[in-house]
Amino acid sequence: MVFGLHLKSALGIELPGPLVLVSSHGGAGVVVFFVISGFVLYRPFLSDRPPQLADYALRRFVRIFPAYLLAIGGAVLMTGGAALFSADPVGYLTMTHDYAVPAYSGLLAVVWTLQAEACFYIALPFIAALVGGHRSRIALLAAGSFALAWVVSLERVGLVLGVPMALITFWAFAAGMMIATLRTVPSGLAIPFGCVFISIGLIVGLPQWLDGFTALGAAMLVAGASGATSKLLQPPGWLGDRLSYPFYLWHVTVLNAVAVVGGWLAAVIALALTIVVSLCSSLLVERPLMRSARRLSRRGDRHPAPVGER
C-alpha cells in the first residue's frame, strides 16, 4: 500500500483502475502494520513464560535499529541528504528527529511511524502488566487513545510526532493485542470480512490515527491468518519476516533516487532495486544480528542468575 502511495508523491504516478485508491490512501498500510505489531509482540506476554525484560529490549533494539541506521546512511548517499543529516545528526541516529504533520520532512520520511512503533515497544511490558490479558482493560485503553485522536483532529492541534503520535495510534496496536487474547477464530469468515473493511478504509480515506475501518479489517485478517490451518492463508515467512521492514525503510529513498528516469520505467526499477536492497539488508545485517540476540537470550536461560541477584 505505502509503495503505491509514494509512487504518486515521488513519481507522479497513479495506479490504474480501482487501485487508484491505494495511490491516494495507501497510508492505510501503516494501520495494518500497527495492528500486526500489536498482535505479534503482545502474544508472548500471554504465555506461561513471558519474555524477560532484558531479552525483550535486546531483541527489539536489534530488530529495528541496525537496519534503520543502514537505511539512514543509504538515504544520505543516494539522495544527497548530507545537509539534512548534519542539521540534526543526534535526532536521526536516535530516531528522535521531529517529523511534523503533514510534511513528514527530512530523511526517511516514513520514520514517524517507527517512532510510534518504538514507543509501543517501550510501553508494552508495562501495558502487559497493567492489563493482565483482560480484553476489557485493553478495550478501555484503546477507547481512550481513539477518543484522544478525535479530539486532536477536531481541535486541529498541531501534532509533534513521536510520543504524541504514539498515544493517538495506540488503539491500532490494541486491536492486534485483542486478537492475541482470542483462543479460537473462525478464519473462514474473518479473512473475507477483513478484506471488505480494508477496502472500505481505502475508499473513505481517513487519516491513519482515525482509520478504524482499516484497523478492524487488519485485525480480522490477522485473526484469520493466525487461526488458519491451510498454508495458503498464511503469509510466507520471507515476506513478513525478512522483506517487509527493510522494504518499508528503503522504498522512498529508492523512488527519489530513480525519479530522474521518470514514468513507469522508474517505478519498475525502484520496485526491483528496493527488493534487492531489502534482501541484502535482511540477510547481511538483520538476520545475523537477530540470531546473535537469540543466542544471548538462550545463554541467559542456561545460566540463570542466583535468586538474590535477579
Beta strands, then each sheet from edge to edge (+ up, - down):
end
